[in-house]
Amino acid sequence: MDFELAPPAGVGPLQIGMSREAANGALDSLRDLSSVSESDRPGQHIFRPSGLMVAIHCTRGRLESVELGSPALNATDRVRFRDVDVFALPAREVVTSMRVHTPIHADPEDTASFIAPDLLLSFWRPFAADDDPEEEQGHYFSSVLLARPGYYDTPAEAEERLRRNR
């Protein structure tokens, strides 16, 4: 199955801002009933047979973010943003490809991770090992998070956003 990241709206049936109940139902709809994982946690996350993890995070009864964790390499599930397959390409190549669409930069607190703030996307891996394809955990991204507008705001930015929206 292909999962197309569509920031800031969502991914597949998981739409940012939907109610917790609707998000739980949407998450459940992504489960492969022929191969339900014992690790699934309704209302939190599921694991597809490919190993792809889909997690939801709700605040104040609304879907705030969706996180997808990488499937096994060469899996049938793919996570894409436009022409970028975020888990099949090396992290360095994902960042270069994303720069065609939007600014993306290393997270100042974790240089192995990258944030595309205009798209509300963040890419994470446990450590940077760009030059070593044998080191999958650093060569490829391990997760991507799609979030609601304002998710990455500092307190001052959040206050400014509230002021502008009044």
Buried (B, 14 or more C-beta within 10 A) or exposed (E): EEBEBBBBEBBBBBBBBBEBEBBBEBBBEBBBEEEEBEEBEEEEBBBBBBBBBBBBBBEEEBBBBBBBBBBEEEBEBBBBBEEBBBBBBBBEBBBEBBEEBEEBEEBEEBEBBBBBBEBBBBBBBEEBBBEEEEBBEBBBBBBBBBBBEBBBBEEEEEEEEEEEEE
